[in-house]
Amino acid sequence: MNWLELINSKLYSDSTFLAEEINTWKGFNERVVFTNGCFDILHLGHIDYLAKAADLGDKLVIALNSDSSVRVLKGEGRPVIDERTRATKLASLVFVDAVVLFNQDTPLELIQELKPDVLVKGGDYTIETIVGAKEVLELGGKVEIIPFLEGHSTSAIIKRIAKG
């Protein structure tokens, strides 16, 4: 398999196929870590966060907000980078095992379907505000919060560019 085939093999357009893959991984006692986000303008903070998330298990699954979902969350003019490019960039990271797009306001349906062992979010969340935390904990899973790498955010990058 060449590199582009490997990258493309990590992209899932159908969560049903991903759920089947996750069941296979779990059959081999591999611990599945799940996180989600927009990941617009991939930067060092994202890499730091995702690498630390991957360290919490054996397989890292990223649920990526679709372009329309990002617009609802972040407003017009976002995302800066289209969903196909964002997904491909994430899938190209060696520690990422699967990327799946979602259109909903939250990834709750995906979390309920995929049943990850570990749910991860960034430092601006608490257990009480993490969508899907209750469901993962009820299944015996864990919820982890990873502190942000200070000084790195997509919004800050956009502000710097706008200032010129």
N, C-alpha and C positions, 0 to 999 in steps of 0.2 A: 504494500500500500504506500502511495506517495504522500507527501505532507498535506497537500490540499485535500486528498481523499480522507485522510485522518481527521483534519479539521472539520470537514463537512459531515463526517460520521458522528460528530458530537452535537450536531444541530438537529433538534427535534421539532417538527411542526405539529406533531400529534402527541398529546400527553399520554394517550393509551399505550403507544409504543414505548414511551419512556417508562411508564409504570411497569411494563413487562420487563424492560431492561433492569430496572431497580429490583424487581423480584428476583431476577437472576443473580444480581450482585449480592442481595441479602442471602440467597441460597448458598453462597460461598462465604457467608459470615462477614461480608464487607459492610462497614458502617457508612451510611449515606448522610451526607451533610447537604443542607438546602439553604440557599439564600436567594434574595431577590433584590431587584433595583433597576434603575434606568441606565446606569453606567454610560452616561453621555460624556464624550471627551475623556476616554480612558486615561487616567493619570496615576501617579505614584501612590496616592492614597488608596485608590481602588486595588492596585496590585498588592499592597501591604495587607489590606483587609481580606482580599480573596485568598492570598497565600496562607494567612493565619486561619481562615475558615477551613481551608483544605486540610490543614494540620489536625483538625478536630475529628477526622474520620479517614475513610479509605477512598470515597468517591465524592466529588463535589458537583452538585447540580445547581445551576443558576437559572432562576425564572426571571426573564427579561421583559420589562414593560414594553409593549408595542409602541409605535410612534403615536397612535391616537391616545393611548393611555398616558404617555409622557405629557402630551399637550394638556390633558385634563389636570394632571398633577402640577405641572411646572408653568403652564401658560403658553400663549402663542410664541412662536419663534423657537420653541423647543420641541423635540430634541434638535440639537445642532447636527448630530450624526444620525443617519437613518438606521432603522432597526436591523436590516440585513448586515450592514457594516458593523454595528455594535455587537451583534450576535457572533459574527465571524471573528472579530477581534478577541472576544472572550473565549471562544472555542479554540483559538490558537495558543492559549496559555497552557503550558504543560500540566499544570495541576487542576485544570478544569476537565470534567468528564462528560458533562452534558449541559446544553443551553436550550431552553424552551421559552418561546414567546407567550405572553398572556395579555389579553385585552381588558380584563376586568379591572375595577378600581383597586382590588387587593388580590393577593395570590392565595386566598383562603381555599378556594376550590381545588387548586393544584396541590396544596399542602394536604388536604383531606384525601385526595386521590393517590398521591405519591407516598404518603406516610414516611417522611424522613426520620432518621434516628436522631439527628441533631438539626435544630433550626437556629440560624445565625443572623443577627442584625448588627448594625453599627451603634456606636456609642451615644447617639442621640435618642435611643429608645430605652425603655424599661420593659421588664417582663410583662407588665400590665398593658403596655401599648403595642406589643408585637402581635400582629395578626397571625393567628395559627398557633400561638404559644400554648394556649389551653389544650388544643387538640393534640399537639405533639407530646405534651406532658402526660395527658390522659393515656396515651399509648405506651408510656414508659420511656419516652425519649427525653432529650435534654434541650434546653434553650440557652444559647450563649450570646453574650454581647461583647463585641470587639471594639475597643476604643479607636477613635479616628486618629490618623496620623495628622498632627497639627499642620496647618498651613496649606493643605491640599484639598481643593474642592472644585467641582465643575463651575459652580456659581462664581467663585473667585477668579477662575480662569477667564470666564466670559466678561466679568467686570474689568479685568486688566486689558483684555483685547478691545473692549468698548472705549476705554480711556485713550487707547492708541499709544 
